[in-house]
């Protein structure tokens, strides 16, 4: 018999709950473009119209592992966001500004 999630969560130790919450937050902070689009409640058709391209091009773009920054920026902006490039080092993080000056 299936148990309710709330019952399972109530039976978890405080350490397990904290670990679970940390993992969930990390998963929410990192996601592929297609999941980000879906989380924002947007369809490929809507993005395609905003970018003035065909829906199959959006599907192809979301599967790519390599693309121009300008393409990624356009896709993010069509979803209502802003693209920032940040380099993370042991000493801290640095926002790279070279790309912010590109013509949109």
MOLIN-V568054 format. One line per field, one symbol per residue. phi: phi as a letter, one per 40 degrees, with the letter a starting at -180 (. if undefined). psi: psi as a letter, one per 40 degrees, with the letter a starting at -180 (. if undefined). burial: 1 if it has 24 or more other C-alpha atoms within 12 Angstrom, else 0. A space follows every 10 residues. Layout:
phi->???
psi->???
burial->???
This chain:
phi->.cbcdccccc cccccccccc cccccccccb acdcccdccc gbcccccdcc cfbcdcccdc ccccbaaccc cccccccccg bbcbbbbbbd cibbccbdcc cccc
psi->hiiidddddd eiiddddddd ddddddddeh iiddddddde fiiddddddd efiidddddd deeiehiidd ddddddddee ahhihhhhid eaihhhedee eih.
burial->0000000000 0000000000 0000000000 0011011000 0011001100 0000000100 1100000000 0111110110 0010000000 0000000000 0000
